[in-house]
Amino acid sequence: MLKNYVKVLSTTILKETIQLMHEGQQTSVLVVDAEGLLEGILTLGEVQRRVFKMTDDIPKDDSAILDVHILDFLFKSQCFPANT
């Protein structure tokens, strides 16, 4: 069982988050706020599913989808709008 999990701020760019998962050989990260309090958990599977759905409308050579903040990716994307 892991004792040291990768933590990222909610303002971290998705591309950087995926790189940190890869470097840490982990399939998830803890998303924390500026005070280090847990805001959520982001899994590689969740990223793959959402990117797959979102790329249906995006040109295949456009990697801009990975240049978004985690919170924008999770809660403000066209595919998965936040509940208001």
C-alpha positions in Angstrom: 0.0 0.0 0.0 1.3 3.4 -0.9 2.1 5.9 1.9 3.3 8.8 -0.3 0.8 10.0 -2.8 1.3 12.6 -5.4 -0.4 15.9 -4.5 -1.2 18.7 -6.9 -2.9 22.1 -6.4 -6.2 22.5 -8.1 -4.6 25.1 -10.3 -2.1 22.7 -11.7 -2.1 22.2 -15.5 -3.5 18.8 -16.6 -0.4 18.0 -18.7 1.8 18.5 -15.7 -0.5 16.4 -13.5 -0.3 13.5 -15.9 3.6 13.9 -16.0 3.7 13.8 -12.2 1.5 10.6 -12.2 3.9 9.0 -14.6 7.1 10.0 -12.7 5.6 8.8 -9.4 4.4 5.6 -11.0 0.9 6.3 -9.7 -2.5 6.2 -11.4 -4.1 8.9 -9.3 -3.3 12.2 -7.6 -4.7 14.0 -4.6 -6.0 17.4 -5.6 -5.5 19.9 -2.7 -6.1 23.6 -2.2 -3.5 26.2 -1.2 -3.7 25.1 2.4 -3.1 21.5 1.5 -6.7 20.4 2.3 -8.0 17.7 0.1 -10.4 18.8 -2.7 -10.6 15.5 -4.6 -8.9 12.6 -6.2 -8.1 12.5 -9.9 -7.4 9.2 -11.5 -5.7 8.4 -14.8 -8.8 6.4 -15.9 -11.0 9.5 -15.3 -8.6 11.6 -17.4 -8.6 9.1 -20.2 -12.4 8.8 -20.3 -13.0 12.6 -20.3 -10.3 13.3 -22.9 -11.6 10.6 -25.1 -15.1 12.1 -25.0 -13.9 15.7 -25.5 -11.6 14.9 -28.5 -14.6 13.9 -30.6 -15.0 17.7 -31.4 -11.3 18.7 -31.4 -8.9 18.3 -34.3 -6.5 15.3 -33.7 -3.4 17.5 -33.8 -4.7 19.9 -31.1 -3.1 19.2 -27.7 -4.6 22.3 -26.0 -7.0 20.1 -24.0 -4.0 19.1 -21.8 -3.1 22.8 -21.2 -6.0 23.5 -18.8 -6.2 23.7 -15.0 -7.5 20.5 -13.3 -10.6 22.3 -11.9 -11.5 23.7 -15.4 -11.0 20.2 -16.9 -13.2 18.5 -14.3 -15.9 21.0 -13.6 -16.1 23.6 -16.4 -15.6 21.5 -19.6 -18.4 21.3 -22.1 -18.8 17.6 -21.5 -19.0 17.7 -17.8 -20.4 21.1 -16.6 -20.5 21.7 -12.9 -23.8 21.4 -11.1 -25.0 24.9 -10.3 
